[in-house]
Amino acid sequence: MQISTILEDELKGSVDFFLDYTNQDQTSKGFGLTADSTKKPQLASIASSGFALSAWIIACERKYLPRQRALDLTRKTLYTLYNHACHHRGFFAHFLHMDSAQRFKTCEYSTIDTSLCLNGVITAAAYFDDLETSEIAQRILERVDWNFLVFEQGDRTLFHMAYNPDRNGDYVHGEPGFISQWDMAAEQKMMYLQAASRVQPETAQKLYHGFSRDTGSFGGSKIIINPGGNLFAYQFSEAWMDFRSYLDPDGLDWFANTQLAALANRQFCLENRSQYRTYHENSWGLSAGDSPKGYAVFGSSPSLQNPHHNGTVSIYAALACLPFLPDLTRELVDYLYHHQPQTWGKYGFYDAYNLDVTPPWYSSAIYGIDKGCSMIMIENALSGLVWETYTNSPLIQKSLMILGFTSREGERHE
């Protein structure tokens, strides 16, 4: 099969996953919520639900769904998010009961998972340009109290990562309340774009400059790195924001940074292929996702800590490199489809595989945030749809202006 056909089948399979694992019961308070994974179909992830909102615009554009059905799915999902989904000051609980939209046990109210959901809200509202959709999306966005999570640490202005009011709740170590902080370069850049118009401009700029820009190198070039060298941390914000078209206030090229990080991740696999059967020139990609022992986090150098890996290749993370490494990623797609057929199923590629365990292990799972990331990146590589819709939305354009990003055409947004 031609690579172009495989990619199109992967896109269709991705949308089918979101259709099959999203609550479409019209009588349910959880309508529009999407499962965290095929492993736990009754557990909704607020982040997966944001990827689903982006899936509906892809489905509409590619005519997988009639426009009216995609719009109805979007409207009713936004209604659920505003009226039923459990939140604290606008920040959603990480996990929700699929049927009631209520918080799952004592999970945290998460900034990054909320932001992934809000990216879907922003994209859907911009794409459909529908008054009802725009109005409810605006209410969801305006409800988020970004100032609640802002704090000072020395001379830096930072966001807390999460909030949990429950003693012994998820991620609570000691007293309940705020959890950790975004003080490193990782997947959270979307948060500064979403918050820029909801906090004072000076605060927005301080937040953006507050996280560390730790550096490593690859091929003689400097890379701003995340602590574990995980691919997803270079990809989640980049799935929606078109960093091809903008430089940050310091002239930083985040698109080129992700491209280098992807090359470094692949090279790390090549350097370790003598020890791991799974790794070679057409089998690479170390990130977070499914593994022989369940959900796990893997990464490569350069990183701030000794990278953790065990031969598990996160297929979705490699697929999500398509806009950054088009030829190398297409070769990987061709290899997996034709030589590792167990990596392919009803919804396209499964999450991961590992040939370095006995017997060789092939994931049979799909995770919403993983499948969503590769889905959006493939669409961006083929058409630029999500990049263009999100980046050109009024909210993001205003945020780019406030933060002082510069258009590559030479126009400064200020």
N, C-alpha and C positions, 0 to 999 in steps of 0.2 A: 504493500500500500504506500502511496505517496505521502511524504511528510506533511504536506499541506492538508491532505485529507485526514490524517491522524490528528492534527491540531484542531481541525474543525470538529471532528468527532469528540475530541476531548472537551471542547467548549460546550457542545450540545450535551454531553454527559454531565458536565459540571452543573449546567442549568437544571437538568433532570434530577440531579441529587437535591438541589435546593427545592425543587417542586415536591419531591417525594418526602422530604424530611422537614418541611415547613407546615405548621398547623394551618389548615385551610377550612377548619370547622367554623362556619359562619356564626354559630351560637356560642363559641368559646371566647372567654376573655383573653385567651392567649393567641388569638388569630394573628398569623404573620410571624410568630416566633419560630426560630429554626433550631434544630437539634445541634448540640455540641458535636456529636459524632454518630456514626451508625452503630457504635458500641452501646450508646445510651440514648436511644431515640426519644425518650420521654423527658430528657434533661435539656432544656433550652439554654443556649449561650447567647448573651446579648450581642457579642461580637459577631457570631455566625449570622445573626439576624441583620446586621449591617451589611455583611457580604451578600445576603439574599436580596436586599434592596438594590444592590448594584447588579445582581444577576437579572433582575426584572428588566432593567434597561437594555442589557445585552440581548435578552430574549426578545424584547420588543424590536430592537434595531435589526436583529437577524431573522425576525419573523418566526421565531420558535413559538411565540405567543401573540395572539391578537393584541393590538395596542390597548383596547378597552380592558381586557383581562389583566394585562400588566399594570395598567393604571389603577384598577380596582384593588389588586393585591397591594399595591403601594399605599393607596389611601387608607385602607383598612389596617395595614400594619402600622402606619403612623398613628392612627387612632388608638391602637393598642398601646403603643409606646407612650403616648401622652396620657391616656386615661387609666390604664391598668398595670403597666409594667412597674414593678417595685423599684423605687429610686430614693436617694437621699440627696436633697438639694440639687436634683437634676442628674446626679450620677447614678447610673443603673447598677443593680446587683449583678455581679458577674454571671451567675447562673440563676435561672428561673424555672419554675414548674411550667411545663409546656401548656398545660390546660388552664391554669389560673393566672399566669404571669406574675406569681408571687415569688419572693426570694426563696432560694433553695437553701435550707438549713441556715447556717450562720456564715455564708460566703460573704466576701468583702464587696463593698461598693467600689468599683474599679475605674480608675481614670482611663487606662488604655483600652479596656474593653468597651467602655462608654464611647470613647473617641472613635473606635472602629465602627461602632453602630452609627455615630453621628456622621461619619464620612459617607455612609450609605444614605442617610437622611439628606445630606447636602446634595449628593449626586442625583438622587431621585427627584428632588424638588427642581433642580436646575434642568434636568432632562425633559420632564413632562410639561413644565411651564404651565401648570394647571393651578387655578386660584385656590381651590380647596386644599390641594397638596401643599402649595407654598405656605398657606396660612398656618396649617397645623405643624409643618416642619419648622416654621419660625417660632412657634410657641415652644416646641421641644428644645430648640437651640437656645432660646432666651431664658429658659428655666434653669439652665446649668449655671451654678454659682461657682465660677472658676476662682473667685477671690477666697472662697472657703479653704482652698487647698494651697494657697500661696503662703510661703514663709521665707524668712531670711536665715541664711547660714553663713556667718562671717560676712564677706562682701558679696555673696551670691544670693540671687533671688531664685527660688526653686518651687516646683510643685511637689506635694506629697504624691506617692503612688496610689494610695487607696485609703479608705476609711472603713473601720469596722467597730461598731459600738458594743460588740458582745465580747465579754471575757471568754477566753478559750475559742473565739471565733477564728475563721480561716486567717492565717498570717499574723495572728495576734500573739506576740511574745511579751508577756507582762501585762501592762495596763492596756485596756482597749482604747481605740481612737485612731489617730493617724498612723499609717503604715509606710515606712521607708520614704525614699525620695528619688525623683528623677534628676540625678546629678551626673549622669554619664551619657555619652552618645549612644542612642539605641533606637528603638522603633517609635519613640514618642513625638517626633517632629510635628505630626499632625495636630498635637495638642496646642502648640503655640499658634498655629494657623486658626484653629477654632476659637481660641481664647482671646485673640488680639483685639477684637472689637468689643469684648465683654469686660475687659479690665482697662485701667488707665494706660494710654499709649506708652508712657515711660515704663510702667510695670511690664507690659507686653514685651518690650525690647530687652528689659533686664532678664526676664524669664528665658527668652530665646538665647541670650548670651550666658545664662547661668550654668548650663551643663558643661562638663569638661569635654574638651576636644582632645582626647588621648590619641596618640598617633603610633602607627607601626609603619612598615614599609614593605613594598613588593616591587620587584624589578626596578629598583632605584627610585620609585615614586612613593610619596608619603600617602598613607591612608589614615583617615580618622576611623578608629575601631571601637567596637563594643567589647565588653569584658570577656565574653566567651567565644567570640568569633562566629556567632550564629548567623546564618544567612537571613533568617526571617527578620532580624532586627535591622537589616539594610533594606528590607523589601516592603514592610507594611505601610509606612507613610508614602513610599515611592509608588505604591500601587495606584494611588489616587492623584497625588500631586505630580505634575509634569515638570520635574526638575531639569529636563532637557532645555527648557525655555527660560530658566531663571538662575541667576547667581545670588547667593545670600549676601547680606550687608557687608560681609568681609571679603566678598569675591569668591567664596567657596562654591565649588561645583559638586553638588551632592550626587548628581547623575554619574559623573566620572568616578566619584568615590565608590559608589555601589558597583560600578563596572570593575574597578580594581579589586574590590573585596571579593567579587564573584570569581575573578581570575585567580586570586590567591587561594580561595577555598578549593577550587579545582586542582590547583598545583599542589596543595597540601595532600590531597587524595593521591595524586600521582607519586608524590614523594614517599607515600606510605603503602604503595600497592604491593610491595614485596612481602608485607606483613598481613595484608588484608585482601582476600580474593575479590571482594565486592568492588574495590576501587580500581579504576583504570580510566583511560582517556575519554571513554563514553559512559562512565558510571561514577558520578561524583555528586556532591551536594550534602553538606553537613549542616543540620539545623535542628529545630525542635519538632517532634512529631512521634508517630508510632514507632515502636521498636520491639524486639523479641521479648522484652520485659515490661511492655506497656509504654505509656507516654514518657518520653525522655528528651533531654536537651543535649545536642552535640554541636561542636564547632571546630574551627580550624585556626591556625595562625594566619595573620598576626592577631593576637588577642592579649588582654591584660593578665590572663591567667593561663596555666597550662591547659591547652584545649582538650576537652573530653570527647572521645569518639571510640566506637567499637566495631566499625565495619558497616554500620547502618547508613544507608543512603536515603535521605529524605527526597523522594522523587518530586514532590510538589515544589520544593525549594529550588531544585535544578530547573524545573519547567518555568518558574517565575523569573529566571535569568534570561528568558528569551529576548526581551527588549535590550538587554545589556550585552549579551554574548549570543547573537542570533545564530551564527554558524555552528558554534560548539554545542549549543542547546539543541539545535535541530539534529545534530549527529547523535546526541544522547537519546532523543525521542525515537529516532529510527532504530537504534540499538535495542532499547528496552522493548519496543513494540514487536520487533521481529525476532529477538534472541532471548528475551525474558518475558514470554507471553503470560506468565503468572502474575505479572505486575499490572495487567489490564483486566478490567471487568465492566460491569453494567454502566458505571459512571465514568469510564475512562480509566486513567491510571489510579491505582491505589496509593496509599500514603507513602510507603517505604518498603525496602527489602534489605536483607542481610544474608550474604552467602558464607559468612564466617562463623556460623553456628551450625550445629548438627541436629537435625537435618537443616538444610538451607531454609531460611524463614522469609515468607512473603506476607506482607500485611494484607488483611482482607477488610481493612477499615477505611473510612473516609472521615476526616475531621473538617468541620465547616470552615474554620479559619484558614486551614491549609488549602483545601480545594478552592476556596474563595480567592485566596491570594494568587494562585496559579491561573485561575480563570480570568481574573482581571488583567494580569500581566500578559497573558496570551492575547486577549482582546486588544490591549494597548499596542502590542507588537504588530498586530495585523491591521488595526484601524485607528488607534489613538483615541477611541471613543470615550473611555472613562477619564483618561487624562484631560482631554479637552473639555468635557462636561464639568468636571469638578473644578479644575483650575480656573476656568472662565466664569464660574459662578460668582455672583456679586459678593458673597461673604468672603470667599478666598481672595478675590481681587482686592477687596478692602484690607484684608489682613496682610497681603504682600506689600501694600502701600504703607501700612503702619509699621511693619517690621523693617522696611527699607530694602526689600529684594529688588534686584535689577534685571530687567528684561534683556535677553540676549540680543534683541534687536537694537539695544542701546537706550531704550526708554526706561528711565528710573521711576519706579512706582513710589512716589512720595508726595 
